[in-house]
Amino acid sequence: MIRSMTGFGRAESITKERKIVIEMKSVNHRYCDINIKMPKKFNSFEAVMRNHLKAYIGRGKIDIYISYEDYTKNNVCVKYNPEIAAEYVKYIRQMETDFDLRKNDLSAVILSKYPEVLTLEEISGDEERLWKEFVEVLDEAAEQFVESRMKEGENLKTDLLDKLKGMLEMVDYIEEVSPSLVDNYRKRIEDKVKELLENSTIDENRIAAEVTIYADKICVDEETVRLRSHIENTMAILTEGGNVGRKLDFIAQEMNREANTILSKADSLDISNKAIDLKTEIEKVREQIQNIE
């Protein structure tokens, strides 16, 4: 199945102890670029979380937002740092001596207000249990995320197949019209020679040589065969599905080269216009392919 690189997923878990909310959204990107914004409490999970997401994500720029609320009453404690308090006292006494300041009693209340003397620390809980709850929410969000990518991918696939069928019809037209150009050219040469030479004998060999050179110059048989092959191959790959975005992008580049060559060889307004239409459709196809994972 084809998957788009545009997707969104959201999941949450609410218990008596905590609330975890995870949101995922993505846009197209050449590689897999995962950006995670989460509370410090989950920092230890980041490496294993990135590895866990490999089962869901192949390519794209993915932004993941994680919010957390702790409902437990005793989730923090006060920590006293005597070494830092001692440093404050030491330097305060030194300042009194250096500047001949009147000594005052330094109360514990005042000292406790200095930075880092007393700090609040979160009580670490059972990480294994927390990870189990967390990964369930992560999986639910990732599954929704993948599902939205698959739905968008199917829409892309349907639209691309329609465009590719239209491109095949354009190739059919070019192949049908091209042979008549040589016949028309031969007739133009013969008419021009008859006009110039009037009753003189026409050199058929010379005309045949000119027509051959012209036919070789405007011949697009090889280009249309390769272009048809690329289009049909793209349709087959889309039908097969999978992570085929990069492969299809390379094929689209080749299709564009063939269309450019057809346009450069065109000696007919009809074929020129059709080649321009082909290039336009190929560009549309390529833009959409760049959003396929």
SVG drawing of the C-alpha trace seen along z (x, -y; Angstrom):
<svg xmlns="http://www.w3.org/2000/svg" viewBox="-8 -48 48 53">
<polyline fill="none" stroke="black" stroke-width="0.4" points="0.0,0.0 1.2,-3.5 1.8,-5.9 1.9,-9.6 4.5,-11.5 1.8,-13.8 0.1,-12.4 -1.3,-13.1 -1.9,-11.0 -2.9,-11.7 -3.4,-9.5 -3.7,-10.1 -3.8,-8.1 -5.5,-9.4 -5.2,-7.5 -5.4,-8.4 -1.6,-8.9 -0.9,-10.7 -1.9,-12.0 0.1,-11.4 -0.7,-13.0 1.2,-12.3 0.7,-14.1 2.5,-13.3 2.4,-15.2 4.6,-15.1 5.4,-16.6 7.5,-15.3 11.3,-15.1 14.1,-13.4 15.1,-11.4 13.6,-10.4 13.9,-13.5 12.2,-13.0 12.0,-16.0 10.7,-15.3 9.5,-17.9 8.9,-16.3 9.2,-16.8 12.6,-16.1 11.0,-13.1 11.0,-11.2 14.5,-12.1 15.8,-8.6 13.2,-7.1 14.3,-9.1 16.8,-6.6 14.5,-3.6 11.6,-5.6 13.3,-6.6 14.2,-3.0 10.7,-1.9 9.3,-4.3 11.3,-2.8 8.6,-0.1 6.1,-2.9 8.1,-5.5 10.3,-5.3 10.7,-8.8 9.4,-12.3 9.9,-15.2 8.0,-14.2 7.3,-16.4 6.3,-14.7 4.8,-16.6 4.5,-14.9 2.8,-16.4 2.7,-14.9 0.8,-15.7 1.6,-14.0 -1.5,-13.7 0.4,-12.0 0.7,-14.2 4.1,-13.1 5.9,-13.3 8.5,-15.9 10.8,-16.3 13.0,-19.0 16.8,-18.5 19.2,-20.3 22.7,-21.0 25.0,-21.7 28.1,-22.1 26.6,-25.0 25.3,-26.5 28.8,-26.3 30.2,-28.1 27.7,-31.0 28.6,-31.4 32.3,-31.2 32.2,-34.0 29.7,-36.2 32.1,-36.1 35.0,-36.9 33.2,-39.9 32.5,-41.2 36.2,-41.1 37.4,-42.5 35.1,-45.5 34.9,-46.0 31.2,-45.4 29.2,-45.1 28.7,-41.5 25.1,-40.3 23.6,-37.0 23.0,-35.0 19.8,-33.2 18.9,-29.8 15.8,-31.3 17.8,-33.9 20.4,-31.3 17.7,-28.9 16.6,-31.5 19.9,-31.5 20.0,-29.6 20.5,-25.8 20.6,-25.6 17.2,-24.1 15.9,-22.5 12.8,-20.6 13.5,-17.2 11.0,-14.9 10.8,-11.5 11.7,-8.9 9.1,-6.2 9.1,-2.9 10.5,-3.6 9.6,-0.2 6.0,-0.7 6.0,-4.3 7.6,-3.1 4.9,-0.5 2.1,-3.1 4.0,-5.5 4.7,-3.0 1.0,-2.1 0.1,-5.8 3.0,-6.0 1.8,-3.0 -1.8,-4.3 -0.6,-7.7 1.7,-6.0 -1.0,-3.7 -3.3,-6.7 -0.5,-8.5 0.2,-5.6 -3.5,-5.2 -3.8,-8.8 -0.7,-8.4 -2.2,-5.4 -5.5,-7.2 -3.6,-10.1 -1.4,-7.7 -4.4,-5.9 -5.7,-9.3 -2.4,-10.1 -2.3,-6.7 -5.7,-7.2 -4.8,-10.7 -1.4,-9.6 -2.9,-6.6 -5.4,-8.9 -2.6,-11.3 -0.4,-8.4 -3.3,-7.0 -3.7,-10.5 0.0,-10.6 -0.2,-7.2 -2.9,-8.7 -0.6,-11.6 2.2,-9.1 -0.3,-7.2 -1.1,-10.4 2.5,-11.3 3.2,-7.8 0.1,-8.0 0.9,-11.4 4.7,-11.1 4.8,-8.8 2.6,-11.2 5.2,-14.0 7.6,-12.1 5.0,-11.6 4.0,-15.3 7.6,-16.4 8.2,-14.2 5.2,-15.7 6.3,-19.2 9.8,-18.5 8.3,-17.0 5.9,-19.9 8.6,-22.4 11.0,-20.7 8.2,-20.4 7.5,-24.1 11.1,-25.0 12.0,-22.5 8.6,-22.5 8.9,-19.8 12.4,-18.5 12.8,-15.0 12.8,-14.7 15.7,-12.9 13.9,-10.4 17.2,-9.2 18.0,-12.7 14.5,-13.2 14.7,-9.9 18.0,-10.9 16.6,-14.2 13.5,-12.4 15.7,-9.8 17.8,-12.6 14.6,-14.4 13.0,-11.2 16.1,-10.4 16.1,-14.0 12.5,-14.0 12.2,-10.3 11.0,-9.9 10.3,-6.2 13.0,-5.4 11.8,-8.2 8.2,-7.2 9.0,-3.5 11.1,-4.5 8.5,-7.0 5.8,-4.4 7.9,-1.9 8.5,-4.4 4.9,-5.3 3.8,-1.6 6.5,-0.8 5.3,-3.7 1.8,-2.4 2.9,1.1 5.0,-0.2 2.1,-2.2 -0.2,0.8 2.4,3.0 2.8,0.4 5.5,0.1 8.1,-2.5 8.7,-3.5 8.9,-7.3 12.6,-7.5 12.3,-5.0 9.4,-6.8 11.2,-10.1 14.1,-8.7 11.7,-7.3 9.9,-10.7 13.2,-12.4 13.8,-9.9 10.3,-10.6 11.0,-14.3 14.2,-13.7 12.4,-11.8 9.7,-14.4 12.4,-17.1 13.9,-15.1 10.5,-14.7 9.9,-18.4 13.4,-19.3 12.8,-17.0 9.2,-18.1 8.6,-19.5 4.9,-19.8 2.8,-22.2 0.5,-19.3 3.5,-17.3 5.1,-20.3 1.9,-21.1 1.4,-17.5 5.1,-17.3 4.5,-20.5 1.4,-18.9 3.4,-15.8 6.1,-17.9 3.4,-19.7 1.8,-16.4 5.1,-14.8 5.9,-17.8 2.6,-17.4 3.3,-13.7 6.7,-14.4 5.5,-16.9 3.0,-14.3 5.6,-11.5 7.8,-13.6 5.1,-13.3 5.2,-9.4 7.1,-7.6"/>
</svg>
